[in-house]
């Protein structure tokens, strides 16, 4: 990701709705993170990779709206929050001053304070911030250590994650094609989700999808979106976090097919 920020890809494993302990039957697409025993307690393990339907390859956490776009807004805010905050009370005051970003920051904090890990795993609210580490003004690595888990909730929001095959399998690299989507908007996946937005099996959040499409339109072909368009997207994306406390969303999984040497979403099936 751009500047390697908000990089905790396991952060939503501290929400029990996305955990899998192997004792509750076959894993679903939402069983994304195993719980691993650490003495008398548990820790969230690595992402649970699954075979992509219709292929012999495994999936990964594929971002639909790219991380480098999200970082346009997150990067300066993460640095500023770290520089200014030494307690949860400071964070709450900081968020209250953030104008158009206030709404999605509040949604993120509320999710982090409410998500239940279960099974004696650490609580997300205890992991979001590291105020024992002293702030170093302007040091992005220090900001990552102190508040990176909080912003990882945003970057790795499951509504923006597709259980897609690796980018390299979605391009004909023998012809010099670049991996898809790379650091661009995942248009093929967005188009697939739009086609099946009303299908309960896929569970697409319509407001998030519309915001992602609007962000892509605002960015144009090959361009970078504006701060405002990213903020508008983040408001819609993070608005889904409250409901994810009670019901999982995202981690979209569907059938893929071969198109010559590349994999593409199948128009014929969701499974």
Secondary structure, DSSP 8 states (H G I E B T S, - for coil): -GGG-S--TTGGGGSGGGEE-S-SSS--TT--EEEEEETTEEEEEEE---B-TTSSSBEEEEESS-HHHHHHHHHHHHHHHHHH-SSHHHHHHHHHT-GGGHHHHHHHHHHHHH----TTB--HHHHS--TTS---TT-HHHHHHHHHHHHHHHHT-GGGEEEEE-GGGGS-GGGT---SSTTS--HHHHHHHHHTTT-TTT---HHHHHHHHHHHHHH-SS----HHHHHHHHHHHHTTHHHHTTS----B---EEEETTEEEE-SS---
